[in-house]
Amino acid sequence: MATNASRAVGVDIGGTGIKAGIVDLDAGELISDRVKVSTPKGAEPADVLEAVKEVLQTLEAPDELPLGVAFPAIVKNGKTLSAANVSSSWIGFKAEEFFEQGLSRDIHIANDADVDGIAEGRYGAAQGLN
């Protein structure tokens, strides 16, 4: 998701909770309240989608903001290739396409640890290091 946006919505899907917030991309800071719901028991795709819809509705983020999803799985070309703390239904699943259709908007999905590392390098203790 290449963008020149200065703000974006981040969604973190975890084994126990699904969190969302609006982030200032220039400062690397949360500029909204953090919204959280429990991850649905079993964490099947349709149930996780409904929980993501719930956090986005509560957040009241504008639809035009880019949306990134951090997910606990190996993610390649929008497909989840593993499943950690979520249903095995996610293995080999076209997750990016699923969320885009279910949310009626473009998204970018990536592995949650990869997203953490990128943020640490851009805004955290690893900033400016090679």
Secondary structure, 3 states (H helix, E strand, C coil): CCCCCCEEEEEEECCCEEEEEEEECCCCEECCCCEEEECCCCCCHHHHHHHHHHHHHHHCCCCCCCEEEEECCCEECCEECCCCCCCHHHCCECHHHHHHHHHCCCCEEEEHHHHHHHHHHHHCCCCCCC
